Amino acid sequence: MPTTQTEPEPARVPGHRAAPLPVVDPATGEAFDEAPDQQPDALDAVIDRSHRAWRDWRTDPALRSTALRAAADAVEVAGDDLARLLTREQGKPLTESHAEVARTAARLRYFADLAPRTRRIDDGRPVHSEVRWRSLGPVAAIVPWNFPLQLAAAKFAPALAAGNTVILKPSPHTPLATRLLGSVLTTVLPPDVLTVVTGREPLGARLTSHPGIRHVTFTGSVPTGRAVAGAAAASLARVTLELGGNDAAVLLDDVDVERIADRLFWAAFRNCGQVCMAVKRLYVPARLHDDVVEALAERATSVTVGPGLAPGTRLGPVNNAPQLARVTHLVRQALADGARAAAGGHRLTGPGYFFAPTILTDVPPDSPVVTQEQFGPVLPVLPYRTTDEAVDAANSTGMGLGGSVWGTDTDRAAEVAERLECGTAWINHHAELSLAQPFAGAKDSGVGVAGGPWGLYGNLRPFVVHRPREART
Ligand code: NAD
């Protein structure tokens, strides 16, 4: 029985534009495949089918659990194909794509085993309330291009486990692995329970404002998040927004630089820095500044940069041309403002969207490379004199996704971490997440909570039954 749906090819469907969406391999800068560019008008039929599928899907938690476990198995069976395609369109090293596929399956398994708890509220009166949970209906899930599969699963796994159906829209830069994922899941989920739609804007905008959608769960940039919140206001759909970050890492004066240098480097440069909660600003005691810069620059200049499919590659290209242009612009501007590149600072020659891993020093604190999210292989290192000064600087942007404090005395580091205005604060590492923990940004970095049981409840509404405490006729 076919289950998860990907929308049919454009040529055969009137709801598609004539020109498909070209998909570029960022390692070459050349298009290597294409995806349907679905017209927003086609969403009416998609959402209608999704709504009809919801009527059955919401009724049987045991069936959902079994189906989600089967979905995890199916993802693993298709793991090699998914990982290769993901690397081809996203650029990340193949080992990281395999890890992303594994996390996609793990997420499905985690939510397959999670059920909401019915709760009885007894306040001493001769009545009690029983709080049960109901699904919402069709959910629109919209994700960016940095972790297309893993971020999609973070949305559709809890939504499906809760009994909702899902319409999933990947970024136009990375539609292919998601389409393949949709086809793989077709073998294990009922029809129309999960539908993948691909296309250029205004497809996402139309999806978020469609009256048939009951929850919009979005991951992406702050400006698009604002537009999504505004669009969803029309139908009063619930909104969950996981938005951008400009995470600071603060090194304390007792830090062992050599001991943490690898961890710190990868916390900033993994996935070519295209991680919402990568370290994007580094604050170091003035006394340690040169040692830290040297340790990071050494790693930045020696790391193997290349196509994600090439053996030995640790850092791939930036995913797309507009993002490469943005990173290039921010670095050039910082250099023009007096910053110095201790490593990198320029685009790599040759084909593809490669940018040299870059460590910047002497950066004016108000430079856009510090105050804005670079989302690329660039790390500004900023010296500080007092811990208060470092904490104030770390908290000085409008974003508040994550933050970290590094030091040998972990109790002291934890005390400083308490003062960071962010959703998750780490001690001596950064951006490590458990499936069971809540994920929510402070300030402009998000609205609502994803992850763990919180992610499940975010896809449910309470249904309260108020009844006499003793059985009465
Ligand atoms: P983006 O906001 O440009 O796009 C995200 C998604 O929204 C894409 O699928 C895009 O096609 C779609 N979209 C664009 N305009 C839309 C509209 N008007 N209505 C509805 N959908 C629309 O972001 P991006 O450049 O793809 O991704 C990078 C951003 O994502 C960074 O800011 C990064 O920090 C953020 N991000 C956040 C998290 C998190 O969990 N907080 C995780 C990963 C990435």
Residues whose N, C-alpha, C, O or C-beta is under 5 A from the ligand:
A	BS01	NAD	I142 V143 P144 W145 K169 P170 S171 P172 G204 A205 T208 T219 G220 S221 V222 T224 A227 E242 L243 G244 G245 C276 S445
